[in-house]
Amino acid sequence: MQRENFESDDALVDAVVAGDKARFAELVHRYEPVARATAVAICGDTHLAQDVVQEAFLLAYTNLAKLADRARFGPWVLKIARRQALRTRRGRKDSEGTLEANEPQAADEGQKRLDDDSRELLEAVGRLPDHEQVAVVLHYFEQHQVETIALMTGRSIGTVTKQLSRARRRLEKWLRKAD
């Protein structure tokens, strides 16, 4: 198996801060799916979530030099995305009443159930600690190997494996309670 060539978050952040602005695209590519899943879980609308994610990455880019621990870019940008999504949801509720009243109706009950299950899973993943959330989305949603996630996040393989294991246990517990 060929090993993927990934740079750690801190190396990418250092390159962007040093003037290589194009390297920010690698960070966006790496964390956009995680941020989008977080925003969708909060907003309940994929188009609105995409706007939230764009705003979050713009904020992250403009404040990148202020990030003290550059290896923590992933959790940091997720916090920004979460805050942006919550602000957007609050603003949407204030201007449109309830979110539920504006959600499109599912074509049939089977599709609605799938959407409810997906939303429930995304909400549960969004409740995980940031480091576990990053590991789960990169591994299960983006299909990255544990070794690759370790390289991307600057953590050891054992740490990533432990994060995934803890996250699975939390998710199983939360989702069982919900049923």
C-alpha positions as CSV (number, residue, x, y, z in Angstrom):
1,M,0.0,0.0,0.0
2,Q,1.3,3.4,-1.0
3,R,1.6,5.9,1.8
4,E,-0.1,9.2,1.2
5,N,2.1,12.2,1.5
6,F,0.4,14.6,4.0
7,E,1.9,17.5,5.9
8,S,0.9,18.2,9.5
9,D,-1.5,21.0,10.2
10,D,1.2,23.0,11.9
11,A,3.5,22.8,8.9
12,L,0.7,23.9,6.6
13,V,-0.3,26.8,8.9
14,D,3.3,27.9,9.2
15,A,3.6,27.9,5.4
16,V,0.4,30.0,5.0
17,V,1.5,32.5,7.7
18,A,4.9,32.7,6.0
19,G,3.2,33.8,2.8
20,D,2.3,30.7,0.9
21,K,-1.4,31.5,0.8
22,A,-2.2,28.7,-1.7
23,R,-1.4,26.1,1.1
24,F,-4.6,27.2,2.9
25,A,-6.5,25.3,0.3
26,E,-5.0,22.1,1.7
27,L,-6.4,22.9,5.1
28,V,-9.8,23.8,3.7
29,H,-9.8,20.5,1.7
30,R,-8.9,18.6,4.9
31,Y,-11.4,20.2,7.3
32,E,-14.2,21.4,5.1
33,P,-16.2,18.1,5.3
34,V,-15.9,18.1,9.1
35,A,-16.9,21.7,9.4
36,R,-19.8,21.2,7.0
37,A,-21.1,18.2,8.9
38,T,-21.0,20.3,12.1
39,A,-22.8,23.2,10.4
40,V,-25.5,20.9,8.9
41,A,-26.1,19.3,12.3
42,I,-26.7,22.7,13.8
43,C,-28.5,24.5,11.0
44,G,-30.4,21.6,9.5
45,D,-29.9,23.0,6.0
46,T,-27.1,22.0,3.6
47,H,-27.0,25.3,1.6
48,L,-27.0,27.4,4.7
49,A,-24.3,25.2,6.2
50,Q,-22.1,25.8,3.2
51,D,-22.4,29.5,3.7
52,V,-21.5,29.1,7.3
53,V,-18.5,27.0,6.4
54,Q,-17.2,29.6,4.0
55,E,-17.6,32.3,6.6
56,A,-15.8,30.1,9.1
57,F,-12.8,29.5,6.8
58,L,-12.6,33.2,5.9
59,L,-12.5,34.0,9.7
60,A,-9.9,31.3,10.2
61,Y,-7.8,32.6,7.3
62,T,-7.9,36.2,8.5
63,N,-7.0,35.2,12.1
64,L,-4.5,32.4,11.3
65,A,-1.4,34.3,12.6
66,K,-3.1,34.6,16.0
67,L,-3.4,30.8,16.4
68,A,-1.0,29.9,19.2
69,D,-0.9,26.1,18.8
70,R,-0.8,25.6,15.1
71,A,-1.2,21.9,15.4
72,R,-4.7,22.5,16.7
73,F,-6.0,24.1,13.5
74,G,-8.7,21.4,13.1
75,P,-10.4,21.8,16.4
76,W,-10.0,25.6,16.2
77,V,-11.7,25.9,12.8
78,L,-14.4,23.5,14.0
79,K,-15.1,25.9,17.0
80,I,-15.3,28.8,14.6
81,A,-17.7,26.8,12.3
82,R,-19.8,25.8,15.3
83,R,-20.1,29.4,16.6
84,Q,-21.0,30.7,13.1
85,A,-23.6,28.0,12.7
86,L,-25.2,28.8,16.1
87,R,-25.2,32.5,15.3
88,T,-26.8,31.7,11.9
89,R,-29.4,29.4,13.4
90,R,-30.3,32.0,16.1
91,G,-30.6,34.7,13.4
92,R,-32.7,32.4,11.2
93,K,-35.0,31.5,14.1
94,D,-35.4,35.2,15.0
95,S,-36.3,36.2,11.4
96,E,-38.3,33.1,10.3
97,G,-39.9,31.7,13.4
98,T,-38.9,28.1,13.9
99,L,-36.5,26.1,11.8
100,E,-38.8,23.2,11.5
101,A,-41.5,25.2,9.8
102,N,-39.0,26.0,6.9
103,E,-37.6,22.5,6.4
104,P,-38.6,20.8,3.1
105,Q,-40.9,17.9,3.6
106,A,-39.6,14.4,2.7
107,A,-41.1,12.7,-0.3
108,D,-42.0,9.7,1.8
109,E,-41.7,8.4,5.4
110,G,-38.8,6.2,4.5
111,Q,-36.8,9.1,3.2
112,K,-37.8,11.2,6.2
113,R,-36.6,8.5,8.6
114,L,-33.3,8.4,6.8
115,D,-33.0,12.1,7.1
116,D,-33.9,12.0,10.8
117,D,-31.3,9.2,11.4
118,S,-28.6,11.1,9.5
119,R,-29.4,14.3,11.4
120,E,-29.3,12.5,14.7
121,L,-25.9,11.0,13.8
122,L,-24.5,14.3,12.7
123,E,-25.8,16.0,15.9
124,A,-24.1,13.2,18.0
125,V,-20.9,13.6,16.1
126,G,-21.1,17.4,16.7
127,R,-21.3,16.7,20.4
128,L,-18.0,14.9,20.5
129,P,-14.9,16.7,21.8
130,D,-13.3,18.5,18.9
131,H,-10.3,16.1,18.6
132,E,-12.6,13.1,18.5
133,Q,-14.9,14.8,16.0
134,V,-12.0,15.5,13.7
135,A,-10.8,11.9,13.9
136,V,-14.3,10.4,13.3
137,V,-15.1,12.6,10.3
138,L,-11.7,12.1,8.7
139,H,-11.9,8.3,9.2
140,Y,-15.6,7.4,8.7
141,F,-16.8,10.2,6.5
142,E,-13.7,10.9,4.4
143,Q,-12.3,7.4,4.5
144,H,-8.8,8.3,5.6
145,Q,-6.6,5.6,7.2
146,V,-5.6,6.0,10.9
147,E,-2.0,6.5,9.8
148,T,-3.0,9.4,7.5
149,I,-5.1,11.1,10.2
150,A,-2.1,10.8,12.5
151,L,0.1,12.6,10.0
152,M,-2.5,15.2,9.2
153,T,-3.2,16.1,12.9
154,G,0.4,15.6,14.2
155,R,-0.7,12.9,16.6
156,S,0.5,9.4,17.1
157,I,-1.3,6.5,15.5
158,G,-2.1,5.2,19.0
159,T,-3.7,8.5,20.0
160,V,-5.9,8.6,16.9
161,T,-6.9,4.9,17.4
162,K,-7.8,5.7,21.0
163,Q,-9.8,8.8,20.0
164,L,-11.7,6.8,17.4
165,S,-12.4,4.1,20.0
166,R,-13.7,6.6,22.6
167,A,-15.8,8.4,20.0
168,R,-17.4,5.1,18.9
169,R,-18.3,4.2,22.5
170,R,-19.8,7.7,23.1
171,L,-21.8,7.6,19.9
172,E,-23.1,4.1,20.6
173,K,-24.2,5.2,24.1
174,W,-25.8,8.4,22.9
175,L,-27.6,6.8,19.9
176,R,-28.9,3.9,22.0
177,K,-30.3,6.4,24.5
178,A,-32.0,8.3,21.6
179,D,-33.8,5.1,20.5
